[in-house]
């Protein structure tokens, strides 16, 4: 998944409601709306390794890398809310 940093945690929470809490998220700074093509290309090139990992790593490896990250983003400590358990 590719998102701006403003939406990364929200993206993980939404993905977890669909059964994908360990999705690889490539993020870039916000905003991107008015960037010139060269600036967008630079940002895309900075994220390409994350995108490739998300498409090629075995699911077990992705889960092991993201287990603690996903838990912290989906269920932040001290915040009580309804969510899909991990």
C-alpha positions in Angstrom: 0.0 0.0 0.0 1.3 3.5 -0.8 0.2 6.4 1.3 1.3 9.7 2.7 2.6 9.8 6.2 -0.6 11.5 7.4 -2.6 8.4 6.5 -0.2 5.6 7.4 -1.7 4.6 10.7 -5.2 5.0 9.4 -4.3 2.8 6.4 -3.0 0.0 8.7 -6.2 0.2 10.9 -8.4 0.0 7.8 -6.3 -2.9 6.3 -6.7 -4.8 9.6 -10.5 -4.5 9.5 -10.2 -6.4 6.2 -7.9 -9.1 7.6 -4.6 -7.6 6.5 -2.9 -6.1 9.6 0.6 -6.9 8.3 0.3 -5.2 5.0 3.5 -3.5 3.9 3.0 0.3 3.7 5.2 2.6 1.7 4.8 6.1 2.9 6.0 9.5 1.7 5.6 13.0 3.1 2.3 14.9 2.8 1.2 16.7 0.7 1.9 15.4 -2.7 -0.9 17.0 -4.6 0.9 20.0 -6.1 4.4 18.4 -6.6 6.1 18.6 -9.9 6.7 15.3 -11.8 10.4 15.3 -10.9 9.6 15.7 -7.2 7.0 12.9 -7.4 9.6 10.6 -9.2 12.1 11.3 -6.4 9.6 10.2 -3.8 8.5 7.2 -5.8 12.2 6.1 -6.1 12.6 6.5 -2.4 9.7 4.1 -1.8 10.5 1.5 -4.5 12.4 -0.9 -2.2 9.5 -1.0 0.2 7.0 -1.7 -2.6 9.3 -4.5 -4.0 9.5 -6.1 -0.5 5.7 -6.0 -0.2 5.3 -7.8 -3.5 8.1 -10.4 -3.0 8.6 -11.3 0.7 7.0 -14.4 2.0 3.9 -13.7 4.1 5.6 -15.2 7.2 8.5 -12.9 6.9 6.3 -9.8 6.5 4.3 -10.9 9.6 7.4 -11.4 11.7 8.8 -8.0 10.6 5.5 -6.1 11.3 3.9 -7.9 14.2 5.0 -5.3 16.8 4.5 -2.4 14.5 1.0 -3.4 13.6 0.1 -4.1 17.2 1.3 -0.6 18.3 -0.5 1.2 15.4 -3.8 -0.8 15.6 -4.0 -0.9 19.4 -2.0 2.0 20.8 -1.2 1.6 24.4 -3.6 3.5 26.6 -6.3 3.9 23.9 -9.5 1.9 24.3 -11.6 1.3 21.1 -13.2 -1.4 19.2 -10.9 -3.1 16.6 -10.0 -6.3 15.0 -7.7 -8.2 17.3 -4.3 -9.2 16.0 
